[in-house]
């Protein structure tokens, strides 16, 4: 898939989401070994020029059968829940 087609597809998925669900950047990874995933996340988090408000997820057998907009909604909800302080004063999750 060409770069412009890919960005158009992502834009159309994002446009289909309600405004409240468009917030939050999501990176979905597939085909990486656990060590490779760890390296990708570590390298990304150490970067000073990339946004850090990103939710990362990996494709699972269950998520690969679902509609992408539903998967994105769930990922964003999980990320928001982790950012919400828990009753004991720390972040949940």
Helices and strands as residue ranges (DSSP letters): H 3-16, H 19-22, E 25-29, H 34-46, E 54-58, G 63-65, H 68-83
